[in-house]
C-alpha cells in the first residue's frame, strides 16, 4: 500500500497528517462535501483540512492522547510560514489518500531478447 501520510517539521517537532476515512468524515462535518473544497480552498478550508489530517494520523498511529484543536492547526500553519507553505503539504497528503493505480503499458513489458 502506498504511503498515505505526509510529515512536516515545525520548531524541531515532526507532525504527520493523513486523510483517513475518519479524517474525511470530520472534514465534511465542518466544511460540507470534500469534493467541493477544491473550488474554494481558502484559509478556513486549509485550517480544517490540516486539523482533520492531524487527527487522522493521530488516531491511526496512536501517537498522541490529546486531540488536536482547530487553533493548534492554525498555529502550525502560521509556524510553517502561512498558507503558501502549508497548502502544498495539505494537498499532497490529501492526494495521497486517493492513490492512483499505475497503468501498465508496453513500456513496462520485459524484452524477451
Backbone bond lengths (Angstrom), bond angles and torsions (degrees), N, CA, C in turn:
res aa  C-N    CA-C-N  psi(-1)  N-CA   C-N-CA  omega(-1)  CA-C   N-CA-C  phi
1 X - - - 1.444 - - 1.530 108.67 -
2 X 1.298 115.74 140.58 1.459 121.58 -179.78 1.523 110.78 -65.93
3 X 1.325 115.88 152.62 1.456 120.84 176.73 1.519 108.45 -70.58
4 X 1.312 116.03 114.75 1.459 120.56 -176.93 1.522 112.16 -102.24
5 X 1.313 117.59 13.30 1.458 121.79 177.51 1.520 109.44 -109.76
6 X 1.302 114.25 152.77 1.458 120.32 172.81 1.522 107.05 -132.61
7 X 1.315 115.50 134.71 1.461 120.92 -179.07 1.517 109.57 -114.65
8 X 1.310 114.70 153.77 1.459 122.02 175.90 1.514 107.52 -148.59
9 X 1.323 115.14 159.56 1.461 119.91 -177.18 1.517 110.44 -114.33
10 X 1.316 114.82 137.49 1.459 122.32 175.74 1.520 107.34 -137.50
11 X 1.312 116.42 122.08 1.464 120.75 176.51 1.519 113.69 56.30
12 X 1.321 117.61 35.54 1.456 121.50 178.60 1.529 114.47 81.84
13 X 1.335 117.77 2.00 1.461 121.82 177.75 1.518 109.00 -111.66
14 X 1.316 116.05 136.19 1.456 121.01 177.83 1.523 109.39 -93.00
15 X 1.321 115.32 130.77 1.458 123.26 177.17 1.523 108.03 -116.63
16 X 1.307 115.99 148.34 1.462 121.39 -179.87 1.514 109.41 -124.71
17 X 1.327 115.73 138.51 1.456 120.76 173.35 1.524 108.53 -122.32
18 X 1.328 113.81 143.90 1.459 120.82 -179.53 1.522 108.48 -151.59
19 X 1.306 115.68 128.12 1.455 120.42 -179.46 1.523 110.20 -93.14
20 X 1.317 114.23 79.20 1.454 122.19 174.96 1.528 108.72 -75.17
21 X 1.312 116.56 174.81 1.470 120.17 175.11 1.526 110.01 -57.70
22 X 1.335 117.18 -42.72 1.468 120.01 179.36 1.522 111.50 -63.44
23 X 1.323 116.79 -37.93 1.465 120.17 178.07 1.525 110.84 -66.17
24 X 1.323 116.44 -42.36 1.466 119.93 178.74 1.526 110.74 -63.43
25 X 1.317 116.28 -40.24 1.470 120.98 177.22 1.531 110.21 -60.44
26 X 1.324 117.30 -48.02 1.470 120.67 -179.93 1.522 111.12 -61.65
27 X 1.319 115.37 -40.40 1.448 119.87 -179.95 1.531 110.38 -63.47
28 X 1.329 116.83 -43.66 1.466 119.45 178.80 1.520 112.06 -66.40
29 X 1.327 117.42 -32.03 1.466 119.55 176.47 1.523 110.90 -60.06
30 X 1.312 116.64 -37.35 1.472 121.27 -177.16 1.533 113.29 -86.48
31 X 1.346 117.14 -32.70 1.464 119.95 -169.14 1.518 115.31 -119.43
32 X 1.299 118.03 -12.18 1.454 120.02 -170.41 1.517 108.61 92.46
33 X 1.300 116.89 -165.28 1.459 122.39 -175.72 1.524 111.70 -57.43
34 X 1.337 115.59 128.18 1.463 118.55 -179.97 1.522 111.98 -68.75
35 X 1.319 117.69 -17.76 1.463 120.12 178.09 1.528 111.98 -67.82
36 X 1.321 116.61 -25.96 1.464 120.54 179.96 1.525 112.85 -88.24
37 X 1.317 117.17 -11.14 1.470 120.65 -175.64 1.518 112.19 -63.73
38 X 1.319 117.29 -36.22 1.463 120.89 -177.09 1.521 112.08 -55.97
39 X 1.323 116.67 -29.63 1.462 120.25 -179.24 1.518 113.22 -80.82
40 X 1.322 117.31 -9.57 1.465 119.24 -176.79 1.528 112.18 -144.24
41 X 1.301 117.55 43.38 1.461 120.89 -177.15 1.527 109.90 -74.88
42 X 1.336 114.36 97.73 1.454 120.96 177.58 1.521 109.78 -117.99
43 X 1.319 115.93 -163.56 1.466 121.34 -177.31 1.529 111.42 -60.96
44 X 1.313 117.33 -44.33 1.469 121.01 -179.12 1.524 110.99 -61.40
45 X 1.328 116.38 -49.03 1.457 120.92 -178.28 1.531 110.89 -63.93
46 X 1.321 117.21 -42.87 1.468 120.41 -179.88 1.526 111.03 -62.57
47 X 1.323 116.85 -42.06 1.464 120.14 -179.17 1.533 111.21 -66.60
48 X 1.323 116.99 -42.35 1.462 120.32 178.08 1.529 109.90 -65.89
49 X 1.326 117.47 -40.77 1.462 120.06 178.54 1.521 111.30 -64.03
50 X 1.331 117.25 -41.47 1.467 120.63 177.47 1.527 109.40 -60.39
51 X 1.322 116.45 -47.76 1.465 121.35 179.60 1.526 111.67 -59.74
52 X 1.328 116.78 -47.90 1.460 120.56 -179.25 1.521 111.05 -63.02
53 X 1.324 116.83 -40.53 1.467 120.72 178.20 1.529 112.88 -66.13
54 X 1.323 116.39 -40.09 1.471 120.23 175.67 1.521 110.40 -61.60
55 X 1.327 115.64 -44.12 1.462 120.48 179.52 1.532 111.49 -66.01
56 X 1.332 116.71 -39.12 1.463 120.03 177.81 1.513 111.59 -59.97
57 X 1.322 116.98 -45.53 1.466 120.97 178.81 1.520 111.00 -68.20
58 X 1.331 116.73 -40.45 1.474 120.40 -179.71 1.523 110.83 -60.10
59 X 1.303 116.22 -46.42 1.460 120.02 -178.18 1.526 111.94 -70.14
60 X 1.314 117.45 -38.34 1.463 121.19 -178.92 1.525 110.93 -69.85
61 X 1.325 116.59 -41.97 1.467 121.13 -174.89 1.526 113.55 -94.74
62 X 1.332 116.99 -8.59 1.461 121.88 -176.55 1.540 110.72 50.92
63 X 1.333 114.30 43.84 1.459 121.02 -173.14 1.528 114.30 -89.45
64 X 1.301 116.76 -10.92 1.472 120.37 -176.54 1.514 107.13 -156.62
65 X 1.319 116.51 138.18 1.469 120.10 179.90 1.519 112.02 -78.15
66 X 1.312 115.18 -42.98 1.461 120.81 -175.02 1.527 110.92 -78.95
67 X 1.328 116.01 134.62 1.460 120.87 177.01 1.520 110.36 -65.31
68 X 1.322 115.27 147.48 1.460 120.11 171.40 1.523 108.38 -75.45
69 X 1.315 116.18 151.56 1.457 121.40 176.20 1.526 109.24 -108.16
70 X 1.315 114.95 162.78 1.465 119.12 174.85 1.528 110.98 -61.27
71 X 1.324 116.46 -36.04 1.463 119.64 178.33 1.519 111.80 -65.03
72 X 1.329 117.27 -39.75 1.469 119.90 176.95 1.526 110.42 -62.84
73 X 1.326 116.58 -40.19 1.462 119.84 177.60 1.532 110.27 -61.24
74 X 1.324 116.62 -43.04 1.461 120.48 177.38 1.517 112.26 -63.69
75 X 1.330 116.97 -40.54 1.463 120.45 177.49 1.528 111.16 -61.98
76 X 1.341 116.54 -39.73 1.469 119.60 178.45 1.521 110.94 -65.24
77 X 1.322 116.53 -39.40 1.469 119.95 176.65 1.524 109.50 -60.58
78 X 1.336 116.76 -45.26 1.467 120.46 177.07 1.520 111.27 -58.40
79 X 1.335 116.40 -46.74 1.463 120.85 -176.93 1.526 112.67 -68.41
80 X 1.329 116.66 -25.38 1.468 119.70 174.77 1.525 111.32 -72.19
81 X 1.323 116.46 -18.64 1.459 120.54 -178.37 1.509 113.27 114.97
82 X 1.327 116.51 10.80 1.451 120.75 177.09 1.519 112.53 104.49
83 X 1.318 114.04 -176.15 1.459 120.96 -175.69 1.522 113.29 -60.73
84 X 1.339 116.94 -36.98 1.467 119.65 -177.23 1.528 111.69 -59.96
85 X 1.323 117.40 -32.60 1.459 120.87 178.93 1.528 111.76 -89.85
86 X 1.314 117.53 -31.45 1.466 120.92 -174.98 1.527 113.13 -80.78
87 X 1.318 117.10 -39.03 1.467 119.89 -174.62 1.535 112.76 -58.78
88 X 1.339 120.20 -43.10 1.470 117.81 177.91 1.535 113.35 -59.98
89 X 1.312 117.97 -35.05 1.466 121.81 177.54 1.527 109.46 -66.62
90 X 1.316 115.86 -45.77 1.466 121.30 -179.22 1.523 110.34 -62.75
91 X 1.324 117.30 -46.45 1.467 121.91 -178.56 1.526 110.34 -65.21
92 X 1.321 117.46 -40.12 1.463 120.73 177.90 1.533 110.53 -60.67
93 X 1.325 116.46 -44.60 1.470 120.64 178.68 1.523 110.83 -66.09
94 X 1.318 117.23 -40.17 1.459 121.15 179.22 1.527 110.21 -62.83
95 X 1.330 116.63 -45.47 1.462 120.47 178.55 1.529 111.51 -63.29
96 X 1.322 117.12 -33.57 1.469 120.96 179.60 1.528 111.56 -66.33
97 X 1.322 117.24 -21.01 1.466 120.61 178.88 1.520 111.41 -73.19
98 X 1.319 116.61 -13.67 1.458 121.73 -178.53 1.522 109.62 -127.99
99 X 1.335 117.19 65.28 1.473 119.75 -176.47 1.525 111.06 -62.47
100 X 1.296 115.06 143.16 1.455 121.60 179.66 1.523 109.43 -95.54
101 X 1.311 116.31 136.61 1.447 121.16 176.22 1.519 108.02 -70.86
102 X 1.326 115.97 131.09 1.458 119.70 178.76 1.519 109.27 -72.68
103 X 1.327 113.96 133.22 1.458 118.67 177.35 1.523 108.15 -85.44
104 X 1.312 115.57 138.63 1.454 119.69 176.63 1.512 107.85 -100.70
105 X 1.288 114.68 137.27 1.457 120.82 179.88 1.508 109.65 -134.32
106 X 1.291 115.29 -169.36 1.457 120.21 179.42 1.516 112.02 -60.95
107 X 1.333 117.58 -27.32 1.456 121.04 179.98 1.523 111.39 -63.51
108 X 1.329 116.98 -25.42 1.460 121.53 -177.65 1.522 112.81 -92.11
109 X 1.305 116.01 -7.57 1.460 119.54 -177.43 1.521 110.39 -70.41
110 X 1.313 115.46 146.27 1.459 121.19 178.78 1.517 108.12 -86.71
111 X 1.320 115.69 131.06 1.461 120.76 178.25 1.524 108.47 -77.89
112 X 1.358 118.67 119.69 1.458 120.99 -175.47 1.506 113.77 -74.49
113 X 1.326 119.60 -7.04 1.473 120.06 -177.23 1.487 112.85 -87.84
